[in-house]
Amino acid sequence: MASDIIEIVNYMIKGPGKGYGLSGVNLRLSAGDAFSMVTDSPDDAHFLLRAIATLEVPEEGKFFYKGKELNLLDYSVLLPYKKKVGYIAADAALISNLSAYENLMLMSSYFENSTSLKMPDKMVDLCRLFELQEKLHLKPAELHPEENRLFIVIRELSKSPEILLIERPTDFLGAKSIDALKTALRTLAGKNIALVLSSADRAFISEFCNRQIVIEKGKITTQPVTSQ
């Protein structure tokens, strides 16, 4: 389909942890898709997110971005895709020896090929939304853990992603921050991105997701969101 952003074909990943690993994975993500994840193994759900973000190299399988197969061993080939993926997950982190401001500006320079010394307006707006304007000068170790996670959210949303991956946001964000995240996602919803959300929050899922990725014993299927 012309609207396909990615297609993963016959993927097999033997991830560490307590999961089954993933095998025979076939998945398409298209503009406007919004998937929640239902799983018997949080480890397998995490590794599927990493696979979509091209942070895992499969033992078998192919990865297509807008119809073109990617060489997952060649970072220079992957970079145009990585620029378009927002990855908000447990293993996403800020660079520890840089301030929050420097982390955000480095991302802008790296992913947007920008040499501007001025913070982009969309970053400024997100910092205001999450009420972090006064914390930009601090390094990660000086921030509260939730503030660390919020700066990661800002960094990833600022990419203007085509694909947005979010792992269990209510595990690391309080109610006020979740409300702000929902506000940001409502803005993105009109931009026809593909969303994959791992969350147990039914209200979050019902508002933003129209499909499910079901992971059971390392196998995945997709289906409409079911009401519970």
C-alpha positions in Angstrom: 0.0 0.0 0.0 1.2 3.5 -0.8 0.6 4.7 2.7 2.8 2.0 4.3 5.6 3.5 6.3 7.3 0.3 7.3 6.9 -3.4 6.6 8.6 -6.0 8.7 8.8 -9.4 7.1 9.4 -12.8 8.8 11.4 -11.3 11.7 13.0 -13.5 14.3 14.6 -12.0 17.4 15.9 -14.0 20.4 15.8 -11.3 23.0 17.2 -11.7 26.5 14.9 -11.7 29.5 11.9 -13.8 30.5 10.1 -13.5 27.2 9.7 -16.0 24.4 11.6 -13.9 21.8 9.9 -13.1 18.5 9.6 -15.3 15.5 7.7 -15.1 12.2 6.8 -11.5 12.8 5.1 -9.8 9.9 3.9 -6.3 10.6 2.9 -3.2 8.5 2.6 0.3 10.0 0.9 2.9 7.8 0.1 6.5 8.2 -2.8 6.9 10.6 -2.4 3.5 12.3 -2.6 3.6 16.0 -1.8 0.3 17.7 -2.0 -0.6 21.4 0.0 -3.7 22.5 -1.6 -6.7 24.3 1.1 -9.2 25.4 1.8 -12.2 27.6 5.4 -10.9 27.9 6.5 -7.3 28.6 10.0 -8.3 27.4 8.7 -9.4 24.0 6.6 -6.2 23.7 9.8 -4.2 24.5 11.8 -6.0 21.9 9.1 -5.5 19.3 9.4 -1.7 19.9 13.2 -2.0 19.6 12.8 -3.9 16.4 10.5 -1.2 14.9 13.1 1.5 16.0 15.8 -0.6 14.3 17.6 -1.0 17.6 17.7 -4.8 17.2 19.2 -6.7 14.3 17.1 -9.8 13.6 18.5 -13.3 13.1 16.1 -13.5 10.1 13.8 -11.2 8.3 13.6 -8.0 6.2 12.8 -4.4 7.0 11.2 -2.1 4.4 10.9 1.7 4.8 8.5 3.2 2.3 9.0 0.2 0.0 12.8 0.2 0.2 14.6 -2.6 2.0 17.0 -1.3 4.7 20.4 -2.8 5.4 20.1 -3.0 9.2 23.9 -3.3 9.6 24.6 0.0 7.8 24.0 3.0 10.1 24.3 5.5 7.3 21.4 3.8 5.5 19.3 3.6 8.7 19.8 7.3 9.7 17.1 8.7 7.4 14.6 6.3 9.0 15.9 6.8 12.5 15.3 10.5 12.1 11.6 9.8 11.7 11.1 7.5 14.7 10.2 8.8 18.1 11.3 6.2 20.7 10.0 6.8 24.3 10.8 3.6 26.1 12.4 2.3 29.3 15.9 2.2 27.8 15.8 5.7 26.2 18.1 8.1 28.0 19.6 11.6 27.9 23.4 12.1 27.6 24.5 12.3 31.2 27.3 14.9 30.9 25.1 17.4 28.9 22.4 19.7 30.2 18.8 19.1 29.2 19.2 22.1 26.8 22.3 20.7 25.3 20.6 17.3 24.9 17.7 18.9 23.0 19.9 21.1 20.8 22.2 18.2 20.0 19.2 16.2 18.8 18.0 19.2 16.7 21.5 19.5 15.1 21.9 15.8 14.5 18.5 14.8 13.3 17.4 18.0 11.5 20.9 19.0 10.2 20.4 22.3 11.9 23.3 24.6 12.9 21.0 27.2 14.6 21.9 28.2 18.1 18.2 29.0 18.8 15.9 26.3 20.2 13.2 25.5 17.6 9.8 26.8 18.4 8.3 23.3 18.7 10.8 22.4 21.4 10.1 25.7 23.3 6.3 24.9 23.1 6.8 21.4 24.4 9.0 22.7 27.3 6.2 25.0 28.2 3.6 22.3 27.9 5.5 20.1 30.3 6.5 23.1 32.5 10.3 22.5 32.2 11.5 25.9 31.0 13.3 26.5 34.2 15.1 23.1 34.2 16.8 23.3 30.9 20.2 24.2 32.4 20.3 21.1 34.6 22.1 17.8 33.8 20.2 14.5 34.0 21.6 13.7 37.5 20.2 17.0 38.8 16.7 16.3 37.5 13.9 14.4 39.1 13.4 11.0 37.4 10.1 12.1 35.9 11.7 15.3 34.6 14.3 13.1 32.9 11.6 11.1 31.2 9.8 14.2 30.1 12.9 15.7 28.4 13.1 12.4 26.5 9.5 12.8 25.5 10.3 16.4 24.3 13.3 15.2 22.4 11.4 12.5 20.6 8.3 14.5 19.9 10.5 17.3 18.5 11.6 15.1 15.7 8.1 15.4 14.1 8.1 11.6 13.8 6.4 9.5 11.2 6.3 6.6 13.7 6.0 7.2 17.5 6.7 4.3 19.9 5.6 4.8 23.5 6.2 2.2 26.3 4.1 2.2 29.4 4.0 6.0 30.0 1.9 5.8 33.1 4.8 3.8 34.7 7.0 6.9 34.8 4.8 9.9 34.5 2.3 11.3 37.0 -1.2 12.3 36.1 -0.4 15.9 35.3 2.4 14.9 32.9 0.1 12.2 31.3 -2.5 14.9 30.6 0.2 17.1 29.0 1.4 14.1 26.9 -2.2 13.5 25.8 -2.4 17.1 24.7 0.8 16.7 22.6 -0.5 13.5 21.1 -3.8 15.1 20.1 -1.8 17.7 18.1 0.2 14.9 16.4 -2.9 12.9 15.6 -3.8 15.3 12.8 -0.4 14.8 11.2 -1.1 11.2 10.1 1.7 9.5 12.1 1.8 5.8 13.0 1.6 5.2 16.8 2.5 2.1 18.7 1.6 2.3 22.4 2.3 -0.2 25.2 0.1 0.7 28.1 -2.4 -0.8 30.5 -4.3 2.5 30.7 -7.6 1.7 29.0 -8.6 5.3 28.8 -5.3 6.2 27.0 -5.8 3.3 24.6 -9.5 4.1 23.8 -8.7 7.7 23.0 -5.6 7.1 20.8 -5.6 3.6 19.4 -7.7 2.0 16.7 -5.9 -1.3 16.3 -4.1 -3.9 18.6 -0.9 -5.8 18.2 -1.4 -9.0 20.1 1.8 -10.8 21.2 1.4 -14.4 22.5 4.3 -16.8 22.9 6.4 -14.8 20.6 3.9 -14.7 17.8 2.0 -11.5 16.8 -1.3 -10.8 15.2 -3.2 -7.5 14.6 -6.8 -6.8 15.1 -9.2 -3.9 16.0 -9.1 -2.6 19.5 -11.5 -4.5 21.7 -13.6 -2.8 24.4 -13.4 -4.2 27.9 
